[in-house]
Amino acid sequence: MRFKLIVAMVEDELTDAILEAARHAGSTGATVINNARGEGLNKAHGIFGMEITAQRDMLLFLAEEHRSRHILEAIARVGEFDETPGTGIAFQLDVEDAVGVKSQIQSLSAQADQPKP
């Protein structure tokens, strides 16, 4: 079984909605890293010229290859990444090998064996 790693940097208030959308799109779980800091092309400045750095959540999804694009699109749709600049980004990477995913593989295999409605 081949996997992709989906990485999403999102505003923390969107984390729960994005996790739910990913689950509906076929994700079997995620790792959430709180308080990651991101920076765009231009630094944001607030009152008195002080730099503003928004804290984000980093979401990591190890997804089966054939489900990964669907999950990525669901994340982008809920996060409104393309519609609203600065709300977050998501991308996927090939995973050469993974251990500790035996239960995930069994779950995915069982789902594949079920008859389609």
C-alpha positions as CSV (number, residue, x, y, z in Angstrom):
1,M,0.0,0.0,0.0
2,R,1.4,3.4,-1.0
3,F,0.9,6.5,1.2
4,K,1.1,10.3,0.9
5,L,1.8,12.7,3.7
6,I,-0.6,15.7,3.6
7,V,0.6,18.7,5.5
8,A,-1.8,21.6,6.2
9,M,-1.0,24.8,8.0
10,V,-4.3,26.3,9.2
11,E,-5.8,29.0,11.4
12,D,-6.5,27.3,14.7
13,E,-10.2,28.2,14.6
14,L,-10.5,26.1,11.4
15,T,-8.7,23.0,12.8
16,D,-11.8,21.1,13.9
17,A,-13.8,21.8,10.7
18,I,-10.8,20.7,8.5
19,L,-10.2,17.5,10.5
20,E,-13.9,16.7,10.1
21,A,-13.8,17.4,6.3
22,A,-10.7,15.3,5.9
23,R,-12.4,12.4,7.8
24,H,-15.4,12.6,5.5
25,A,-13.1,12.6,2.5
26,G,-11.4,9.3,3.7
27,S,-8.8,10.3,6.2
28,T,-8.3,7.7,9.0
29,G,-6.6,10.1,11.4
30,A,-4.3,13.1,11.9
31,T,-1.6,14.5,14.0
32,V,-2.1,18.1,15.2
33,I,0.8,20.3,16.1
34,N,-0.4,23.5,17.9
35,N,1.2,26.9,17.7
36,A,3.3,26.6,14.5
37,R,4.2,30.0,13.1
38,G,4.0,30.9,9.5
39,E,5.1,33.9,7.5
40,G,4.0,35.0,4.0
41,L,5.7,37.2,1.4
42,N,5.1,40.3,3.4
43,K,5.3,40.6,7.2
44,A,2.1,41.9,8.8
45,H,2.4,44.9,11.0
46,G,-0.1,46.2,13.5
47,I,-0.3,49.1,15.9
48,F,3.0,51.0,16.3
49,G,4.6,49.0,13.5
50,M,5.0,45.9,15.6
51,E,5.2,42.7,13.6
52,I,2.2,40.4,13.8
53,T,2.9,36.7,13.7
54,A,-0.2,34.5,13.6
55,Q,-0.1,31.1,15.3
56,R,-1.3,28.2,13.2
57,D,-2.0,24.5,13.7
58,M,0.0,22.1,11.6
59,L,-2.1,19.1,10.6
60,L,-0.4,15.9,9.4
61,F,-2.4,13.2,7.5
62,L,-0.9,9.9,6.4
63,A,-3.3,8.9,3.7
64,E,-3.6,6.1,1.2
65,E,-2.3,7.3,-2.2
66,H,-5.6,7.0,-4.1
67,R,-7.5,8.9,-1.4
68,S,-5.0,11.7,-0.9
69,R,-6.1,14.1,-3.6
70,H,-9.7,13.9,-2.4
71,I,-8.6,14.7,1.1
72,L,-6.4,17.5,0.0
73,E,-9.2,19.1,-2.0
74,A,-11.6,18.8,1.0
75,I,-9.1,20.5,3.3
76,A,-8.6,23.3,0.8
77,R,-12.3,23.8,0.3
78,V,-13.1,24.1,4.0
79,G,-10.1,26.2,4.7
80,E,-10.9,28.5,1.8
81,F,-7.1,28.6,1.0
82,D,-7.6,29.7,-2.6
83,E,-10.4,32.2,-1.9
84,T,-9.0,34.0,1.1
85,P,-5.2,34.8,1.1
86,G,-3.5,34.1,4.4
87,T,-5.9,31.4,5.7
88,G,-3.5,28.5,5.2
89,I,-1.8,26.1,2.8
90,A,-1.8,22.4,2.3
91,F,0.4,20.1,0.2
92,Q,1.2,16.4,-0.1
93,L,4.4,14.5,-0.3
94,D,5.3,11.0,-1.3
95,V,6.0,8.6,1.6
96,E,8.8,6.1,0.7
97,D,8.1,3.9,3.7
98,A,6.1,3.8,6.9
99,V,5.9,1.7,10.0
100,G,3.2,1.7,12.7
101,V,0.4,1.8,10.3
102,K,-0.7,-1.8,10.4
103,S,-4.1,-1.0,11.9
104,Q,-4.7,1.7,9.3
105,I,-3.9,-0.8,6.5
106,Q,-6.3,-3.3,8.0
107,S,-9.0,-0.7,8.3
108,L,-8.5,0.4,4.7
109,S,-8.4,-3.2,3.4
110,A,-11.7,-4.0,5.3
111,Q,-13.4,-0.9,3.7
112,A,-12.2,-2.0,0.3
113,D,-13.7,-5.5,0.8
114,Q,-17.1,-4.1,1.6
115,P,-19.7,-4.1,-1.3
116,K,-20.3,-0.6,-2.8
117,P,-23.9,0.7,-2.5
